[in-house]
Amino acid sequence: MHQLSLLPGRACAALLSQLLRPPSAACIRAVGCHSQVAGAKLISHLKTHQEKPNFIIKTPKGTRDLSPQQMVVREKILDIVISCFKRHGAKGLDTPAFELKEILTEKYNEQYGLIYDLEDQGGELLSLRYDLTVPFARYLAMNKLKKMKRYQVGKVWRRESPTIVQGRYREFYQCDFDIAGQFDPMIPDAECLKIMCEILSGLQLGDFLIKVNDRRIVDGIFAVCGVPESKFRTICASMDKLDKISWRDVRHEMVAKKGLAPEVADRIGDYVQQTQVFVATPQKNFLQERLKLIAELWDAGIKAEMLYKNNPKLLSQLHYCENTGIPLVVIIGEQERKEGVIKLRSVATREEEAIKREHLVAEIQRRLSQS
């Protein structure tokens, strides 16, 4: 049997001295020269392209660079997130950036147009991963695992129209925590909610709201509205777009592209459409006026709300509308009361128009019918 013998003391010391000796100046110069040559070639190449008309050096649409300062922030955030995942007993997992195209499209048939396909390489049709959930499901099935508490942090890619102002990119990170397996109802769900609270509190973002979605509730709404059971999943996929596009566009997709009866779509609209108008004021001690105005809107069948404060700041009221997606704001103050008008503000465009109070309901209904 071969044995590993120890080196004599002198030989060991000599070897260490060679290993620890700093590289020679010639070696350092060689590395530096190589780096300078490579940099010079790249700059020369870019200058050649810059001479071409309409050429701009930039990142691809929907992507971004992170500076060293920004990376410090990202690393601190991810450290808080991953530490929380580990504290709850999750094991780390990593999966390829691309998967077999068939595996991704099997799950995301509705979102197939958002998946980045890769060119055929050696007979396999591949696509960049759309999220981290499908790769996790593939990992479980491939390894015949029935239970696993795992976390994964990594980039995903979606070929959609980026909205940089809203933080919607084509390339972005996801931080996933999943508990796979069969358990008593709601116990794993409760832990997931606790994890979200711990992370958001640890990031010190201020007040936050966690919304819980239950597919059974959505299915119940569909059943009541008359959606055929065979269309539950495809109509749900349309509803998921409400945070990106208007109800009018979602309804059009349901009816024109997916064959849902118009009257059924309208019934769904009664459930999913949120507050339509927000009643605001820049004035102190105007609670009674707000209550009178919102009562008029309720009596007209308009979905309206206001902040439950005596003297809310106007900026806080407008921010609330932007954060919750309320499309219209009616503003009443001392000047409006004297002139017998109400300001009607579009949250999206921030344009305001003075409307005679007696015409307000009709104008709101007109605008809502066009949205």
Secondary structure, DSSP 4 states (H G I P E B T S, - for coil): ----PPPPHHHHHHHHHHHHSPPPHHHHHHHHHHHHHHHHHHHHHHHHHHTSTT----PPTT-----HHHHHHHHHHHHHHHHHHHHTTPEE----SEEEHHHHHHH-STTGGGSPB---BTTB-EEE-S-SHHHHHHHHHHTT-S-EEEEEEEEEE--S--BGGGTB-SEEEEEEEEEES--STTHHHHHHHHHHHHHHHHTT--S---PPP-HHHHHHHHHHHT--GGGHHHHHHHHGGGGTS-HHHHHHIIIIIT---HHHHHHHHHHH----EEEE-SSTT-HHHHHHHHHHHHHTT--EE--S-SS--HHHHHHHHHHHT--EEEE--HHHHHHTEEEEEETTT--EEEEEGGGHHHHHHHHHHH-
